[in-house]
């Protein structure tokens, strides 16, 4: 089982949001604030962040837990959603 799938099945304390289309998002800072777990519906990934400096590494958003590659267009929309939800969850602006 890959790490994302393991976290999906055992996650506690994650922020959960539901958008107007009914899609459920989950988000949680992992470890020492160097990784972010992000889930959209049934798909998830872990990307690199610095919670201390509120910075996200865009290049680390590369593939879903099912192995499907994330396209440039999808990455841009995911980044926008992560920034929006991060501000709601952690009351901080996430920067690139």
C-alpha positions as CSV (number, residue, x, y, z in Angstrom):
1,X,0.0,0.0,0.0
2,X,1.4,3.4,-0.9
3,X,1.7,6.2,1.7
4,X,-1.2,8.3,0.4
5,X,-3.6,5.3,0.4
6,X,-2.4,4.4,3.9
7,X,-3.0,8.0,5.1
8,X,-6.4,8.1,3.4
9,X,-7.6,5.0,5.3
10,X,-6.3,6.1,8.7
11,X,-6.4,9.9,8.6
12,X,-7.7,11.8,11.6
13,X,-7.7,15.5,12.3
14,X,-7.7,16.5,8.7
15,X,-9.6,19.6,7.6
16,X,-12.6,18.6,5.4
17,X,-14.4,20.9,2.9
18,X,-17.2,20.3,0.5
19,X,-17.6,22.5,-2.5
20,X,-20.7,23.6,-4.3
21,X,-20.5,20.6,-6.7
22,X,-20.4,18.2,-3.8
23,X,-16.8,17.3,-4.1
24,X,-15.1,16.6,-0.7
25,X,-11.6,17.8,-0.1
26,X,-9.4,16.9,2.8
27,X,-6.1,18.5,3.8
28,X,-3.6,17.9,6.6
29,X,-0.1,19.1,7.3
30,X,2.1,16.1,8.0
31,X,5.2,15.6,10.2
32,X,7.1,18.7,11.0
33,X,5.2,20.8,8.4
34,X,7.3,19.7,5.4
35,X,4.5,17.8,3.6
36,X,0.8,18.3,2.9
37,X,-1.7,15.6,2.4
38,X,-4.4,16.6,-0.1
39,X,-7.4,14.6,-1.1
40,X,-10.0,15.4,-3.8
41,X,-12.9,12.9,-3.7
42,X,-11.2,9.5,-3.8
43,X,-7.9,10.7,-5.2
44,X,-5.0,12.0,-3.0
45,X,-1.4,13.0,-3.1
46,X,1.3,14.3,-0.8
47,X,3.2,17.4,-1.8
48,X,6.1,19.4,-0.3
49,X,5.5,22.5,1.7
50,X,7.1,24.6,4.4
51,X,4.3,25.3,6.9
52,X,6.7,27.6,8.8
53,X,7.1,29.9,5.8
54,X,3.7,29.1,4.2
55,X,5.4,28.0,0.9
56,X,4.4,25.1,-1.4
57,X,6.6,23.4,-4.0
58,X,4.5,23.3,-7.2
59,X,6.7,20.7,-8.8
60,X,5.9,18.2,-6.0
61,X,2.3,18.1,-7.2
62,X,3.0,15.4,-9.8
63,X,0.8,12.3,-9.5
64,X,-2.3,10.9,-7.7
65,X,-2.1,8.0,-5.3
66,X,-3.5,5.7,-8.1
67,X,-0.4,6.5,-10.2
68,X,-2.2,8.9,-12.7
69,X,0.0,11.8,-13.7
70,X,-1.2,15.3,-13.0
71,X,-1.2,17.5,-16.1
72,X,0.0,21.1,-16.1
73,X,-3.7,22.4,-16.3
74,X,-4.8,20.1,-13.5
75,X,-1.9,21.2,-11.4
76,X,-2.8,24.9,-11.8
77,X,-6.4,24.2,-10.7
78,X,-5.3,22.0,-7.8
79,X,-2.9,24.7,-6.7
80,X,-5.6,27.3,-6.7
81,X,-7.9,25.0,-4.6
82,X,-5.0,24.1,-2.2
83,X,-4.3,27.8,-1.6
84,X,-8.0,28.6,-1.1
85,X,-8.5,25.7,1.4
86,X,-5.2,26.2,3.1
87,X,-6.2,29.8,4.0
88,X,-9.5,28.5,5.5
89,X,-7.8,25.7,7.4
90,X,-4.6,27.3,8.6
91,X,-5.5,31.0,8.5
92,X,-2.4,31.7,6.4
93,X,-1.6,32.5,2.8
94,X,0.3,29.8,0.9
95,X,2.9,31.1,-1.5
96,X,4.9,29.4,-4.3
